[in-house]
Structures are given as structure tokens and as C-alpha cells.
Amino acid sequence: MHHWDEVLPGRILRVFHEDIVEDLQGSVRRMLGFCGLEFEPACVDFHKTTRAVSTANRNRFAGTSVATDCFNGGTTGPDAPLRYRDP
């Protein structure tokens, strides 16, 4: 990230999974504010939608995060196999 901070100063917002888990609404407000958008309650009530939603969940578990201990078996990176371990 150091490279991008130098090349695009102030244009990249760092978002950490742990922060979202601890404070969803605060994190969403921060991301929206960074993009110049207003907060809407639907942003944090996404689980109440009745429409089909498709996500790329694999990326959520790559790298270091609170999920690393339960998934990936300690192996990290985009090509790491996903293995579930009971915590």
C-alpha cells in the first residue's frame, strides 16, 4: 500500500475487516463519506433485501484478518485453498 499512498496521496481509503465487524455503521459512513455519498439505512440493512445477491466471498478470506484463524489453515494469499477449522 505504500506505493499507492505515494502515487495517489489521499485517494485510497484503507478499510479493515476488523473495523467493519466492530462498527458496521461507522465503517459504512466512513466509506460513503470518502466517496462523497450520503448514508442511507439500507447500506447497513443489506441482509433484509429480498433480491438475489452475488458476492465474491473468496477474497474476503485472503490475507490477514479475523477470519484467518478459522479459514485457510494459516495459509494466506489469493490462491490459498480455503479450509474451515472449528475455532
C-alpha positions in Angstrom: 0.0 0.0 0.0 3.0 2.3 0.5 3.4 2.6 -3.3 -0.3 3.6 -3.8 -0.2 6.1 -0.9 2.8 7.8 -2.7 1.3 7.6 -6.2 -2.2 8.6 -5.2 -2.0 10.5 -1.9 -5.3 10.9 -0.2 -7.1 8.9 -2.9 -7.1 5.4 -1.4 -9.2 4.6 1.7 -7.9 1.7 3.8 -10.7 -0.5 5.1 -10.0 -3.3 7.5 -12.4 -6.2 8.0 -11.9 -6.0 11.8 -13.2 -2.4 11.8 -16.3 -3.3 9.8 -17.0 -6.2 12.2 -16.6 -3.9 15.2 -18.6 -0.9 13.9 -20.5 -1.6 10.6 -22.4 1.7 10.5 -19.4 3.8 11.4 -17.3 2.0 8.7 -20.0 2.4 6.1 -20.4 6.1 6.9 -16.7 6.5 6.6 -16.6 4.7 3.2 -19.5 6.6 1.8 -18.1 9.9 3.1 -14.8 9.2 1.4 -16.8 8.7 -1.9 -18.9 11.9 -1.4 -22.1 9.9 -0.8 -24.7 10.2 1.8 -25.5 7.5 4.3 -28.7 5.5 3.7 -30.0 2.9 6.3 -30.3 0.3 3.5 -26.5 0.3 3.4 -26.4 -1.5 6.8 -29.6 -3.4 6.4 -28.4 -5.2 3.3 -29.4 -8.5 4.9 -33.0 -7.5 4.7 -33.2 -7.4 0.9 -35.4 -9.8 -1.0 -33.5 -9.7 -4.2 -30.7 -12.2 -5.2 -27.2 -11.1 -4.3 -24.0 -12.4 -5.8 -20.7 -11.9 -4.0 -17.0 -12.8 -4.3 -16.6 -14.2 -0.8 -13.2 -15.9 -1.5 -11.4 -12.5 -1.5 -12.8 -11.8 2.0 -10.7 -14.6 3.5 -7.4 -14.0 1.7 -4.7 -12.3 3.7 -4.7 -11.5 7.4 -8.0 -10.8 9.2 -10.1 -12.1 12.0 -11.1 -14.9 9.6 -7.6 -16.2 9.0 -7.6 -18.5 12.1 -10.8 -20.3 11.0 -10.2 -20.3 7.3 -7.1 -21.0 5.1 -5.5 -23.2 7.8 -2.9 -20.4 8.3 -2.0 -20.2 4.6 -2.8 -16.8 3.1 -2.9 -15.3 -0.3 -5.4 -15.2 -3.3 -4.5 -18.8 -4.4 -4.6 -20.3 -0.9 -7.0 -23.2 -0.5 -10.0 -22.5 1.8 -10.2 -24.9 4.6 -12.6 -24.5 7.6 -11.3 -25.2 11.1 -13.6 -25.2 14.1 -12.2 -22.3 16.3 
